[in-house]
C-alpha cells in the first residue's frame, strides 16, 4: 500500500485507504475474470520449497527454467540436510522433483511434516531406489507409486472419471515421455491418464499430495509450458482449499535459502542466473536478516504492480544421502527378509523374481476369494441369524444375491488368474515391462475387490495397543471414552492399555516412586477398566518389564537425555550395563534393569500385584521382557549388572566381563545364564499373579526372530514360557509394510510346534500401512491357523480404517458380545466350525466341491458328528466332552485331505485355508483344556 506520513490528516488517510482497497478489488476481479491466479501474487514469503538431490542436480537448469516461467517464489532444501520434520521447512508446499532416494529418517520426518499441514508434490520415480519400508511409506503419503517407465512418449489426457476438476485445462495435456503411476489406496484419485487402452494413471492426487508420472523439469520429457501449467494448477489447487492447506507448517524451520553455490565445473554462467558476486551478496543477506516482504509497489500512475519473484540460482552438487539403518530394532526384521521384488526396476526379471511375483499374485487372488466366501457366510444362514452377527447392510449391497460374488469381482479374479498364469511366458519371452505392468494392474485391482463394507469376521481375538501418548492426550475420562467408543465400534475386543512406561505408572501407585507427571487430576487406569467393561471389552494392563527409562520420554519431561528413569535414578545398582559400563548401550535410547537382581524382581512383582489387585484388569501383558538388542559378533554385548556378574561368578568362578564370544563354551554358559534370568522371572510373574487372580490372562509381546538368533541377541526364549504355560498368549511383533513380508515373519511361528497350548496372536503395525494393506494382512491371518491379531496402535486408527473395521468386524449388539477366543475357547470353536460348514455348503451348492455321492454323504455325516460334539462342549465344558471333541476332530482332519484331494487340485488355496481353520479349532480345544485344568 501507499506509504502515509504521520502528520497526514485522518481524512486523507481514509481516502487513500479507500482508493487502495478499490484498486485491490479491481485487480482481484481482473484476475478472476481472466481465470488467472498469480501463484506468487502478494504472499509475503515463498509458498514452495523444492528439494535438491544428487539425482536432480543435473536437471536443475530445466527445473529452474520452469519455476521462473511459472513466476513461483521458492526455497531450496538440500536433501542431505534433512534430519527432522523441521528441516522440511514451514512453507505450505514441498516439491520432490525426480527424487529417487530417501532414507527412513527423511521419510518419517516428511510424514510428520504433512501431518502438520504440509502439502506435497512429487514427480518421476520418487523413492524408487529407497529401502522397501521407505517406499511403502512414500506410497502411503502419495496414495500411489511409480510403476514403470513407458517405452514411447504418450499423449497425456484428462481422467475419464472427471472427479479432479482442477486438472481439466487444455494446457495440461500433450505429448510426454513418462511412466505409469499406480494408485495403491482408496485415497488416491487419478487426475490424468495416458492415452492407452488401459488408461493407466499419469497423475494421482490425494487431499495432501499430487504425483506427476514423469520427470518434471527435463526438456526431453515434457515441454516447458506443460510442466509449468501442471505446477501452477497444483499450487492453485492447494491455495484455494483453505481448509486442507495450512498457511504455514507448524513446528517447521522458518529459514529460506534461495541461493546455493553454482555446480562445480560449469563452463558458462547460465543466462538466467545471477553472477557469482551477486550470488555471494544475496547469500549474506539471506543469512543475516529475514527476507523482504513481496509488497506491491505503487507507481506514479496509481496502479499496483507486484514485484518480480526471485528465482534461486543453480544449486551445487551435494553428496549422496547415507544408507539408512533403522534405529528401531523391530524394523530390522522386515528389511532383512531379502524378498524384495521391485516392480519399478528396469532390470530383467529373474526366474526367482518371476516366481515370487506369480505366487504373490496367486495368494492375493486366494485371499480375495476367501474374504468373499467369508462375507457370504457371515451374512447368510445360521450365522446371520445369530444376534451377534445380525446387522443392517448398506444400501449398495441390497441387490447382491445370497451366495453370489459380485460380477465385477468375478471379472477381476478371472483376469488376475490369467495374468498370473501368463507371467512365466512373458518373462521367458523377455517382455519384462509387460509382465510388470500386468502384475501391477492385477494387484491394484484385486486389493480394491476386498468386500470392505460387509461383515467378514468370525469370533477372534482383536486386540489393540492403547499407547501412553494417546492416553495423555485424552486428558480425562470423557476424552478416553471417545477412544474406547471408536475401538468398540471397530470391533476391538481386547485393549492392551499402557500402564507402566519408562518406570512411570499411568495410575497413582503406592509401589512405584512416581506416576506419569503428564497425568493430572484423574486415574486413567481406573477409567479404562470402567470404560472397557461398559463396552464388553477386556482391559489388559501393558507393562514395560526390564526397560527402565526412555530418552524420548525425557524430552517430553524436559529431563536430561541420560536420565535413567525414576527407579534407576534412586537405585543405580539395579541397572544393567554393557561391557563399557554404560547403562544405556551405544546407539540405544533405553536403560535396562538387571534381571538377576533380587531387589528388581521383588519390586516389579510387587508393582504387578498392585495393578491386578487394586484394579479389575482382565490381563497383564509383558513388554520389553528381554535384554536390549545386541550383536556379539561386533562386540555389542549387554548384561553386566553387578548382580549378574556376582551370581555368574559364584556359579562358574569366572567374571563374565572377561568372556568373549570366541570362548564358545563359556560364552554359551553366559548366554544361557542371562536367558534363564528372564525365564525365571516370567515363571515368578505367572505363579504369583495367578494365585491372586486365576482367571488373569497373561501375554507377552515378543521379537519374531529365529530362536537361536533371538537367544544370542535378546536372551528371549518365549517358546519356553509358552510350553510351560506361563503365558496364555504370545504376541510376536510381526511388523511389515507389505503382506508378503508380514507372512514371512509370522508364518514360521504360526506353524511352530513348541508353543504348547498357548495361543499365538500376530501383531500388525498400522503406522504408514495403507488401509487396504491392513485389510490384506488381516485376511491373511484369518486364512492361517490362528485365532486373532493385535494392532499397534490406537493412535493410528484413522477414520478410513475405523470405517472399514466398523463394517467388517464392528460390534453390532452391545448387549450381546461375541466370545473372545482366550476367554471362551470352546464356544469360539463351535461358532467358527459352524461358519466353516456354511462355506462348504455354499461351495457344494454350486457343485464345486468335486465329491461323488457316497463320499459327499460320508463327509456330511462326519462333519455333522463333529458339529454335535463341539456344540455340546460349548454348552457344557466338561472333561469327557473335551476328550471326545479332540478325538472326533482328529479323525475328521485325517480324512479331510483325502476327501478334498480333487478339489485341492483345482483350488489349492481354498482347501489349505479350510485345513488351517480346522487346525485353529484344534488349538482352541488344546488351549481350553489347559485353561480348564488350571481353573
PyMOL commands that set and color helices and strands:
alter all, ss='L'
color gray80, all
select helices_A, chain A and resi 10-33+57-70+79-81+85-88+104-115+132-142+165-167+170-172+224-240+276-288+331-335+351-378+381-385+395-397+407-428+432-447+468-474+477-489+524-534+551-556+566-570+572-574+598-614+632-634+642-652+656-658+664-692+707-713+718-724+739-750+771-783+794-796+799-809+825-845+853-875+879-899+901-906+908-934
alter helices_A, ss='H'
color red, helices_A
select strands_A, chain A and resi 48-52+74-78+93-97+119-123+144-149+154-158+175-176+179-183+189-194+201-206+209-212+297-298+304-305+461-466+494-501+504-505+538-544+619-623+697-702+729-732+759-760+762-765+788-792
alter strands_A, ss='S'
color yellow, strands_A
deselect
rebuild
show_as cartoon
